[in-house]
Amino acid sequence: MGGKGKHPDKALTNVQVRALKVPGRYADGNGLYLVVEPSGSKRWLLRTVVQGRRRDIGLGGAALVTIAEAREKALSYRKLARDGGDPLAERSRAQVAVPTFAEAAEQVHAEHKASWKNAKHAAQWVTTLRTYANPHLGAKRIDQIDSPDVLRVLSPIWLTKPETARRVRQRIKTVLDWAKAAGHRSGDNPVEGVTKGLPKQGERDEHHAALPYASVPEFVAKLRASGQGELARLAFEFLILTAARTSEVLGATWAEIDETEALWTVPAARMKAGREHRVPLSGRAVEVLLRAKAIAGEGALIFPGRSGKPLSNMVFLMALRRMEMPITAHGFRSSFRDWAAERTNLPREVAEMALAHAVESRVEAAYRRGDLLQKRRELMQMWTDYTIYQT
């Protein structure tokens, strides 16, 4: 491996690295050694001077690190040491600083969950990644993930669970965007364009199954006569009368109700759009609340379930199944919107505000500074008259 008195330089060959069996340390040159252990395993070692002290730096096993890669690493570390740096400290920082995908996903979830209004959504966000992405990406460093990795996650569920696949895709993209912003990645997000390698999904059904508004009075009568628990029936009727979302009704508290003004104020934290929403209550809606209080007592929640917790978000779905109705509770918002458009003369924005929809036009939003409460009070009483009294 070089003549006597001379320092070796690239003394080892690939053939020698594979053939060496006798335990010991074999010099390649410039402080790089191949160490053969008594067990037969082989590893690369760099011996160099770091900040005035002789240090041994492991460069990885020979089974994974080629001789060319070992020389490249050794050269990089020697240059760093020559300039006064500490290769060991630098390597430790690099290993700690770059998280795995699973670690990055948990970090993103922790940073974002406070901004999510719905605790169920926050839990589902990270659960979908743990279930579908982590088996493929979880242990991989976030800076090493590329389009083929993302494709392996999405391919098995792209056609069988299309909605879930789209959510997983978006959430992976969010994690990788965060990684780039945090300095763990560079370049384009590998999620971009990955769908080009996937088959075309069927048409998306963006609509919740809803009853024609003409059938709502019959449904309400059937609901009242059903065998569902009375508190659950009252909550469902309240949802229909207020055109509210399921989570808004199930989480409603007495602190949000102004009985004198017949007004329900849903705080911004519980609204999808993140803005406070005032709901004028019709006469029948107030009656529903009074009956709920008589049943449930003076607890914080209007429609409590067991142990003082909110009713399950499955309660309306189970009621619909028992009634053999192939619709969703959310669909009653669509029924209300269709009725308002076809059976009333009130402006479109009154119904939109009743549904707490975001205003798409900036100009319209700038001019509409109030919430049209009085007009909406008239609208909600008309809706009650139609659904309950069929007038």
N, C-alpha and C positions, 0 to 999 in steps of 0.2 A: 504493500500500500504506500509506496513512495520510498525513496532512498533514505539512508540514515542521516539524521540531522535536518531533514527537510519536513516541512509541514505538509501533510497530505491535502489535496484539493480534489473534490469529487472522486474520492478513491473507490467508493462502492458503486456497484452496478446493480440493476434490477435482478439479474441472475444470482448475484451473490446474496442479496437481501433475502431472496427466497430460499437459497441453499444453506445459509448459515444455521447450524443447529447447536453448536457448543456454546454454553452460557458464557457471557462476557460482554465487553463493550468494544465496538468496532468503530474506528474513526473514519468519517467521510471527509473531514476537513473543515477549517474555520469554526471549530468548536462543536460541530454536529456529529453525533454518535448514534449508532444503532445498538440498542441494548437488547441482548437475548437473555431472557429469564430462564431459570432452571426448569420452569414449567413448559418451556418451548415458545411462549409468547414473545413478541418482539415490539419494541417501542422506540420512538425517536426522542433524543435528548439533546438539548443545546446547553453547552457550558460556556458562560460568558461573564464578563465583569459588569455589574450593575451598580452604579453610584459608589464605586470603590470596593465593592464586595463581590467575590466569586459566587455566582448563582447557577443552579441547574434548573432548566425550564423544560418541562415535558411538552412535546409537540404532537402527541397522539400515537396510537398504535399503528404498526406498519401494515396491518391488514386493511386499515381504512385510509391512511395517509401515505401517498406515494412518495418515492424518494425526491421527485421534483417538487412536490408540495412541501415536503419537510425542508428542503433547501430554501425555498421561497420564504417560508415562515421564519427560518433561522436568519436569513438576510434581513428581513423586516425588523426582527427583534434586536439584532445587533446594531442596526442603524439607530433604533430608538434608544438603546442603551448608550451608544456613542454620543448622542445628543443630550444625555443627562436624564432621559426618561426611565421609567420602570416598566419593562414589558409585562411582568407578572401582575402589577396593579392595573395596567391598561387592559390586559386580558380579562381580569376579574370584573372590571367595570363593564366591559362589552358583554360578558356572559350574563351579568345581572341586569343590565339596562334593557336588553331586548327581550320582551316577554314572549311567551308562547301565545298561540291564538286563544286558548282557553283563558289564560291569565288576562289577556287584553280584553276579551269579551266581558269578563267579570268586572274589570275596571271601568269599561264604558257603561255597563249596567249600573254600577254604583254611582257614577257621576251623573247619569241621566234620570234615574228613577225618581228623584225628588221633583222633577219637572213634569212627570206623568201624572195625570189626574186620577187614573184608574189603577188601583193596586193590582187588579187581575191582569191588566195589560202589561204592567211592569214585570210581573212574575212570568207571564207567557213569553215575553221578549227574550229573556235569558234561557228559559226552558227549551225553546225551540232550537237554540244554538247548541245547548248541551246535548239534546237528543239527536239532531241531524248533522250538525257541523263538527262537533268535537271528536266523534269517532274517526273522522278523516283528517281534521286540522288541529285538534286540540293540543297535541304534544309538539306541533311544529312551530318553530320560531316565526313570529309575525312578519319578519322581513324576508322569509324564504317561501312565502305562499305565492303561487302563481295561478294563472287561469286554469290549467289542467287540474289543480287541486280543488278549485271551486266547482269545476265541472263534475268531479267525482262525488261531491256532496249533493249536487242538484239532480244529476241523472236518474237516480233510483226513484225520486219522488216527483219529478217534473210533470209526468202525465197522471200518475196515480193520486197525487195529492197536490194539485196545481196551486191552490191558494196558499197552502203551507209552504210550497216551494218558492213562491214569489216573496213571501215574508222572510224566509230564510235567506234568500238572495239579497234582499234589501238590508237585512241585519248584518250579514257578512260585510257588505259594502260599507255600512256605518262603522264597523269595527276597524276595517282597513283604512278608511278615511281618517279615523282618529289616530291610527298608528302613524300615518304620514304626518299629520299635524304635530304629533308628539316627537317626531324626529326618528322614529323607528323604521320607517320605510322611505323609499324615494321612487319616483316614476309614477306611471299611471296606475289607477286602481284595477287589479286584474278581474274584478267583477264586471267592469265595463265591457260590453260586447260578448260576454260569455254565453249569452242565450243564442248566439249564432251557431253554436255547436250543439244546440238542443232542438228536438222536434217542436213543431208549432203546437201550442196548446189550443184546446177548443175555445169557443167564445166564452167570455166571462159573463157571469150573471151577477150584475151589480145590484140588483133589486131584491129587497126583502119581500117574501111572499105576503101579499096583502089581500084583504077582502075588498070587493067593490064597496064604495061608501053606502050604496043602497042596502047592503046586507048587514051593516053595522048595528042598526036597531034590533034586528032579530038575534044577532050574536049576543048583545048585551042582555037581552031577555033570557037567552039560553044560559049565559054565564051565571046570572042570578039564581037560576033554578038548578044549577049543577051541584054535584056533591063535593066540590072543592071546599076546603075550610073557609069560613066566613072572612077571616082577615085577608086571606089570599085573594078571595073574590073582590073584596073592597079595594085592595091594592091594584088589581087588574082594571077595575072600573075607573079608579082614579087616574091610572095611566091613560086610558082611552079619553076621558073627559078633559085632561090637561094636554094631550098630545105630547107627553113627555117621554123620555127614554127610560128604559128599564132601570138602569143604575141610578138615575135621578130619583125615581119613585122609591126604590128599595132603600136608598140611603137617606130619605127625607126625615127630618127631625122637627119636633114641635117648635124649636127655636127659630125655624125658618118660616113659620106661619104667623101671619098677622090676622087674627080672627076678626078684629074690628073692621079692617079694610078688605077682608076676604082676599088676601094676597099671599102668595107663596114665593119667597125669594130664595132662589137656589144660588149658593155662593159660587164664585168663580172656580174654586178648587174642585168642584164637583161637576163642572160643565165641560163638555167636549171642546168648545172653542176657548175655554179659559176666561170667559167673561160672565159676570153676575147676570142672572136671568130672572126677571120678575114674571110670575104667572098669575093672572087674575083668575079667581076661582068662581065658578058658577054656583048657583044655589045648591044644586045636587052635589057638586064637589065638596062643598062645606058640610053637607049632610053625611057624606062618606067619611069625612074626617071625624066628625062627632061620634059616629058609630064605631070607628076604629078606636077612639079614645075610650069609649065605654067597654070595649072588649079587652084592649091591651093595657089600659091604665095610664099612669102619668110618666112613663119612662121617656127617655130621650127620643127614641125612634117612634115614628108614627106606625110603621108596619113591622114590628119586631118578630123575629123567629124565636127559636129556642135559646135559652140562656141569655136573652137580651140582645142577641146578634141580629143583623138584618135577615129578612127572609132570603132563602137561597135564590140565586139568579136563574135557577132552573124552574122556579115555581110556576111561572107563566107558561113555559114550554110544556110542563107536565099537565097543566090544566087544558091546554090546547090538544094534547094527545088524548086525554080522557074524553074530550068532546069530539074527537076525531075530526079536527079542523087542521088541514094542511097549510097553515099560515104561521106567521111569526108575530110576536107581540110588537116588535118594532114596525111591522107593516101597517099598524093602525095610524102611524104618522102619515103614511102615504094616503091612506083612506081619508084622513082629515084634510090633507092638502088638495086632493081631487075634489072633495065636497066643497071646500072653500072656493075653489076656482069655478065650479059649475053651478053652485046653488046660492052664492052670495054675490053682492055687488061691491063688496069692500075691495080696496086696492090690493094688488098682489103682495106688496111689501108687508101688509098687516099679517097675512098668513105666514110669510117667511119669518117675521119676527116672532110670531107665536111658536114657531118651531125652533127658534134660536139659531137659525141658519146664519152663517157668516155672509156679510154683504160683499159681493164680488167686485162691484164697481167702486173705485175710490171716490169718484165724483158723488155717487149716490150716498156713500158712507159719510162724506164730508157734510152733506146737506141734512142727513137724517141724524140729528144729534139726540133726539128723544127716543123713547121706545114704544111710542104709540099705544100707551097703556089703556087709555079709555076706549079706543077703537078695538083693541084686542079683547077688552072686557066684553064688549058687545059681541064680538066674534065667538068667544068661548061660550057665552050663554046661548047663542044661536046653535052652536054645535051640540050643546047639552039638550036643548029643546028637540033637536033632530034625532039624536041617538037614544034619548030616554023617552021623550014624549011624542016623537015622530011628527013634529010639527014643522 
